[in-house]
């Protein structure tokens, strides 16, 4: 897709992310993106073709960055349980979402008002994220650690919906103005409860 080198493409995506946090999607013009990114309008159009493709590229990059922050499945330390491993992974996901909350807050608002934005967010961010976590669980299932009848795809969806639902509800709907969130307790209870449901019984 891109006729830009990696540095200029990064400038466009960084500029788009900055603008998404400040303006409604419909108010982000090519002129604003050119000014923010320092990349000529012609090069942006030639590389991305549409604002939807730019948003898609931003979402894909953010998901890639979040995935890279997670511990690889084979890196479990001796003595660690699956619940320990889940807690570590959940903390990474939680922290990565909090870090991106200004962008996600705006995106959530856009998604409520525009079904095309909602579908784009779901297809490029939610589904691939679930697939990454399903692969994480599949690795454990292949090692014989999980219940043989476990539906890995469904389990991945349940875990991420529980985790992200907690984060998004608290952050997007003013939870911090009402109460404090004991993040460690939330993550510990969530992971231990989930682990009990997926582990192979002794």
Secondary structure, 3 states (H helix, E strand, C coil): CCCCCHHHHHHHHHHHHHHHHHCCHHHCCHHHHHHHHCCCHHHHHHHHCCHHHHHHHHHHHHHHHHHHHCCCHHHCCCCCCHHHHHHHHHHHHHHHHHHCHHHHHHHHHHHHHCHHHHHHHHHHHHHHHHHHHHHHHHHHHHCCCECCCCCHHHHHHHHHHHHHHHHHHHHHCCHHHHCCCCHHHHHHHHHHHHHHHHECCC
